[in-house]
Amino acid sequence: MTTMGYPATGVRWGSAQARGVLAATVCGSGMAMLDGTIVNVALPKIGAEFGASVTGLQWVLDGYLLSLASLILVAGSLGDRYGRRRMFEVGVVWFGLASVLCGLAPTTGVLVAARVLQGIGGALLTPGSLAILQSAFAHDDRARAIGAWSGLGGVATAVGPLVGGLLIQAWSWRLAFLVNVPVAVLCIYLCRRYVPESKDAEMTGRPEILGTVLCALGLAGVTGALVEGPARGMGDPIVLVALVVGVASLAGFCVLQLRERNPLVPPDLFANRTFTVANLLTFLLYAALGGVMMLMVMQLQVSLHYPPVFAGLAGLPITVIMLLLSAQSGKLAQRIGPRVQLIVGPILVGVGMVMLRWAVPGASYLTGVLPGVVVFGLGLLLAVAPVTATVLAAAPDRHAGVASGVNNAVARTGSLLAVAVLPAAAGITGERYSDPAALTAGWQMALLICAIAAVLGGLTAFFIDNKVLGQPTTPSVVEDSPHPGDCLHCGVEGPPTHVVPIRSSIVD
């Protein structure tokens, strides 16, 4: 059956097919969420087995973030164009195969290459889960399905560190990647059995390949220069070439967006001050988060001698706070406006980071770690749902999907660059991360840098229009779009990716 607009009928809540569709989307998105938390826990073990320097460990994280940030903008449109289930399945299979390569990697270089491939799969499946739910479920059941997906995704994020720690302690860090294989197999089975195909029948033209390539080259060049510069020297020819190629590619990407009729990132989005400021806040906040989350599990394992499972669980209160209260935070922002929360939240995040300076050798979890983690989590709770809603509300209705993609890409890029810059800025170079005293000194410096970035993000919120979360007036937007103030599961890995298919065609 094919219908224009949202389908009048669709998968009904409570049916066997509804459970299958929900399970498939949770498996796919949960796999990516689990991987994001598990890999941080595994870094010290990876470094010890390969004798890797800080630069090698940076690339293990940044290889994934680089391809994810570069491709996430175009990935959602590929699903709309060629079939949402099809692209989701491609992403799941790609992610699973890349996970096998990660788990079997004999060297740091091979692991980094496999992580780049894994990021491509992550970019294909990340926007696909929500797109499938929005297009497959009957209109009246769509919000309920998205809510269930959101909650179950939050549970997956919460148990990720525990699962990762147990797998690493049971055998090796390699299990942290190989565990994705059975999940991917189950996900594909569920997709083939339960998920209907859908796509935008009126989408024409070609995907913007040149813009995507320029964006990827730009981020790769700049990231490469920032990661390799401290070890090689900024005057090294490889570093200089990477920097020039990166800057030139990003400049070319910007020029292309200004000239294209249907650009990947419509320039008129940034004509809205609130949209621009909210994305700047997102960049600073997620840069701070990415840097701290990378170093915290290393500090706990190397300097405080936590086993992997306890190091992973140390940050669990953040996820629990976000899981239980994110929806209330979004509703509060809708009632009073987002500005206060977007000022106070990042500042609280910064305060929590400063408090985490107490996490030094000899400190207990209750006095050295937990207070900072709780304040950190409360600040994140206040900020993440409102900033996502603000970005969506500040964008024109026709750009709701791409606005969300931009915000997600900005967050990933912030984490990407923080992982590239922070270790050298904090004095953690070479193999100093394996020395408890040197790592602790670098950890405390890194926390100050990240706290400053978070506080600066909060100060930018003074320029946000506090009335931006007024209810949309267009009936179709009210019915079909995530409402400003609503929050799908919010976490430290990135803002939720909202995909708003304006026209859907159910194929089978």
N, C-alpha and C positions, 0 to 999 in steps of 0.2 A: 504494500500500500504506500502511495506517495501523496503527501499533502504539502501545500505551501504554507509558510508560517509555522508556528509551533503545531505539532500534530494534535488534532482534536482528541485522539485516543493515544494510549501509550501503555507502558508497563504500569500495572496497578500495585500499590503498596499491599504487602501481605501475601502476594502470590509467590509461587516457587521461582518464577522468572525474576521477580523483584529481589528476592534473596540472592539469586545467582549474580545479577548485575551488581548489586551492592558488594558482594564478596569479591568479585573480579576487580572492581575499582579500588577497594581497600587493599587487596593484595598488591596491586601495581604501585599505588602511591605509597603504601606502607613499606614496600621494599626499598624505595628510594629514601624514605624518612629514616628507616633503620640504618641504612648504609651511612647516612650523614652523621649519625651519632656514634656508630660502632667504630668507624675509622679513626676518629680522634682518640678513642680508648686504646686502639691498637698501635699508635705511633711509636711509643717507646720500645715495644717488642720488635717492630719492623726495623727501627734504627739499630737495635742491638744485634739482630740477626744479620743484617747487611753491612754493619759498620758504617751506616749512612751518616753524613753530616746534616746539619740543620737545613742546608740548601736542598738536600735530597728529600727530607721530610716535608719541606715547604712545597716541593713539586708534587708529592703524593697528594696533597690537598688541592693545590692550585691547578694541577692537571685536570682534575674533575670539574672544579669551579669554572675554569676557563672555557671549556667546551659547553658547559651548561649555561653560563651567562651569555655566551655568544649566540647560542641557537634557540634559546627559549622564546625569543620574540617571534621567530618564524615558525616554530614548531606547532603552535596552536592553529595557525592559518593552514598548515599542511593537513591537519586533521579535518578542518572545515572543508578543504578543497578536495581531498582524495578519500575521505572516509575516516571518521573519528575512531571507530573500532580498529580499522586497518592500521592506522598510525600508532595507536596505543599498543597493539600487538607487536608491531615492528620494534617499538621502544622497549617492550618487556623482553622480547627475545634478544635484542641487542644488549640490553643491560645484563641479562643472564649470561650470555656468552662472554662478555667483557669481564664479568665477575669471575668466571672460570680462569681467564687469563690472569687476573689479579691474584687469585688463589694459588696459581702454579708458577708465578713469576720467580725466576732464579736470581734476578738482580734488581737493584733500585730502578735502573733505567727502564727495564721491561715493565715493572710495576707502574711507573709513571705513564708509560705509553698506554697500558691497559686502562689506567684511570681516565685518560683522555677519552678513550673509546667508551668507557662507562658513562662519562658525562654526556656524550651524544645520546645514548639510550635514555638517560635521565631527562634530557630536554624533550625527547619525544613523548615520554609517558607522563611527565609532571602535569602538563595542562590537560591531558587526555581524560583523567578520571572525572573531573568536574564537568567537562564537556559532554561526556557520555551520560552522566546523570541528568544533566539539563535537557539533553535531546531525547533520552529514552523514556523517562518517566512521564506519566500523565501529569498535566499541569497542576492539578490539585494535590498530587503526591510529591511534587518535586522538592518542596522545602523540607518535607519530612525525610526524604532520601538523602538530601544534602546534609541535614543535621546529623543523621546516623553516620554518614561517611565521615563527617567532621569529627564526631566523638570517637569513632573507632580509629581514625587516623591519629588522634591525640594519644590514645592508648598505645598504639604502635610506637610513637615517639617516646612515650614514657618508659616502655619496657626495653627499648633499644639498648641503652647502656648496660642494663642487667644481662640481657641476652649476649651482648658483645663480650662483656667481662667473663661470663661463664664459658663461652666458646673459646676465648683466648686462654683461659686458665685450664680448660679441659685438654687442649692439645696445642693450638698455635693460632697466631693472628690470621692464618690462612683460612680458617673456618669462618671468620667474620665476613669473608667474601663468598666462600663456597656455599654458605647457607642460603644465598639468593637463588641458587639453581632450583631446588624443589619448589620454592615459592613462585618462581617464574613459570615452571611447568604447570602448577596448579592454576595460576592466573590465566594462562593460555587455554587450558581446558575449560575454565569457566566462561571465558570470552566466546569461544567457539560454540558453547552449548546455550548460553543465555543472553548474550549482549547483541541487540540489533544494530545493524550498520546504519549510519546517518551521515549526511554531509550537506553543505550549503549548495543547492542546485544552481544558484544564480551567481556564484563566485566565478569570475572570469579572469583571464590573463595568467601570467606566470608568477610563481613566488619570486621575491626579490633576492635572487642568488647573489648578485654582486654586492648588495648592501650587507648581506650576511657574511660574505667572505671578507669584506673590508673590516667589519666589526670584529670578526675573529682574529684577523691579522693584527689589528690595532691592539686588542687586549693581550694577545700573545706576545707581541713585541715589547710593550710597556712592562708586562709582568716579567718577561724574561730578563729585561734589563734590571728591574728592581730586585729580583731574586739572585741573579748571578753577579750583579755589581759589587756587593760587599766582598765576595770571595775573589773575583777576578780583577777588581778595580774598574772604576767607571771609564778609564781610558782604554780598556781592553777592546780590540776591534770587534769581537763578537758582541759585546755589550753595546757598543756604539751603534753597530748596524741594527741590532734589535730595537734600540731606542728610536732610531731614525725611521725604520720601517713601521714601528708601532704608531708613532706620532703622525706620520704621513698618512697611514691607513685610516686612523681615526678622523683626521681632517678630511680625507676623501669621503668617508662615510657621511660626515656632516654636510658636505657640499651636495652629495648625492641625494640626501633626504630633502634638501631645499629645492632640488630641481625635478624630482620624480613626481609624476601625477598621482601615484598611489604609493607613497613612501612607507617603509617599514615602521618608522617613527614619525608621525605627522608633526611637523614643526609648530603648527598652530596650538598643539597641546601646551607648549611652554609659554604661550602668550598669556596664559592664566597664571598670575603670581602665586596663588595658593597651590596649584599643581606643581610648579617649579620648586617652591619652598618645601612642600611635603616630600618631594623626592630627594632634595638635599638632606633633609632630616633623616630620611630612610638610609641614604648612603652613609652618613656619619654614624648613625646608631648601629647599623649592621656591620660596619667596619669595626667598631668597638667590640661588638659581640663576637664576630669571627675571630679576632685576635685573642680575646680572653678564652673562648672555648677551646681553641687550639692548645693554649699553654696551660690551662688549668689541670687537665688530666695528666700532662707531663709533670707539672709541679707536684701533684699529689703522688704520682708513682715514683718519681725519681728522688724527690727531696723529702717527702713525708712517708715514703715506703708503703703506700697503699697497694694492695693487690689490684689487678685490673678491674675486678667486679666492683670493689668498693670505690675506686676512682670514678668509674662510670656512674655509680649511684649517687655520688656526692652532689651532682647538679640536679637530681630528681625533683627537689622541691620547686625548682623553676618551672618545670614542665607541669607539675601538679597544679600549681597556682594558675598557670595559663589555661590548663584544661578545664578547671572548675569555674573560672571567673571571667574568661575572655568575653563571653556573650554579654555579661552584665556591664563590662567596661565599654563595649560598643554601644549599648543602650544608653548608658550615662552620657556618652559623648553626643549622642543624638539629642538628648534632652537639654543639656547645658551648653552644647557646642564643644568642638574638639580642642580649642586652644589651650585651656588650663591643663588638660591631661597631657598634651603634647609638649608643654613646657615642663611640668612637674615630673612626668614619667622618665624622660631621658636624664634629667638631673638626679633622680633617685637611682637610676642605673649607674650613673657615675659614682654616687655615694657608695653603692654596693660594691663597686669595683675597688674603691679605696679601702673599704673594710676587708676585702679579700687579701689585702697585704698582710693580714694577720696569719694567713695560711703559710707558715714557715716551719722548718724542722722543729719538732717538739710540741707543736700546737695540737690540741685535740680538735676533733671535728666540731663538737658542740660550741667551742669558743673561737676557733680559728677559721672555720669554713662556713658553718651554717648561718651565722648572722649576716654575713655578706651575701650569701646565696639568696636568702629570703628577701633582703632589701633589693637586690638585683632583680629578682623575680617580680616583686611588686611594681618596680619601675617599668619593667617590660610589659606587665599587665596593663598599666595605664596607657602605654604609648602605642603598642602594635595594632590593636583593633582600630583605634581612631585614625592612625596615619593611613592604613589601608582604605578605610571608608572615605577619608578626606581626598585621597588621590582619585578614587572612583567618582566621588561627587563633584570634584572640580573639573572633570573631563566632560566634553560634550557627549551626549547620549550615544552618538554613532561611533565614538571611539572608546566605549566602555571596556571592551575586551583588550584592545591594544594598550590602554592606559594601565590596566592591571599587569599586562606583560612587561611594560616599561618599568613599573614599580618593582616587580620581581627581579628583573634583570639588574636594576640599580642596586638592590639589596645584595644580590650575588656578587656583583662587581665590587661593592664595598668590602665584602668578606675576602674576595680574591686579592685585592690590593693590600688589605691589612695583613694577610698571611705573608704576602711578598715583602712588605716593608718592616713589619713590627719586630721580628727577631733581631735584625741588624740594628734597628733604632734602639732596642733595649740592651744591646751588647751580647746577644746570644748568637754566636757565630761558631763555625766549625763543629767541634764535638763538645762544646761547652755545655750543651743541654744534658749531658750525662754526668756532669759534676754538680752535686747538690748545692754547693755554696754559690757557684757561678750561676746556676739556673735560678736560684732564689733571688739573687740580686737583679737578674734580668727580668724575672717575674714581677718584682715590685716596681721596676721602672716601666714595664709594659702596662701594668695596671694604671699608672698615672697617665700615660699617653692615651690609653683607651678611655679613661674617665674624662679627660679633657675633651676628646672627640664627642663623647655622649652628651656632655654638658653644652658644648657648642651646638649640637643638634637641637637640644631643648631651647636654646636661646633663639634659634631661627624661627621657632613656632610663634613668636610675637608677631610675625608678618603674615600669619594665616588668617583668612577670613573666618571668623567664628560662626558665621551663619551658613557656611557651606553645606552643612548636613541637613538643610531643609528638605522636606520630602519632595521627590520628583513629581512633576505635574503631568507628564505624558503617561496615559494609562498603560501602554504596552511596557513602558520601562518599570512602572510600579509592579506589574504582574510578573515580568519575566526576569528582571535583573536582581542581583543581590542588593538588598536595600542598604543605603548608607547607614552605618552603625551596626549592621549585622556582621558577625565575624565567624567565618568558617575557621576551623582550628588554627590558632596562631601559635607560632613557635620560634625558636631561635635559628632554625635553618633557613628561613626566608618567609616573606609574606605569603598568604594564600593566593594561589593563581585563580582568578575568576575568569571564566570564559563565557561570554554572552553571545551565543549563536542567534543572530537576528532572524535568519531564515533557515529552516531545517527541512531536510527531505529524508524520510524514513525509507530505506532501500529494501530491507528485509526484516 
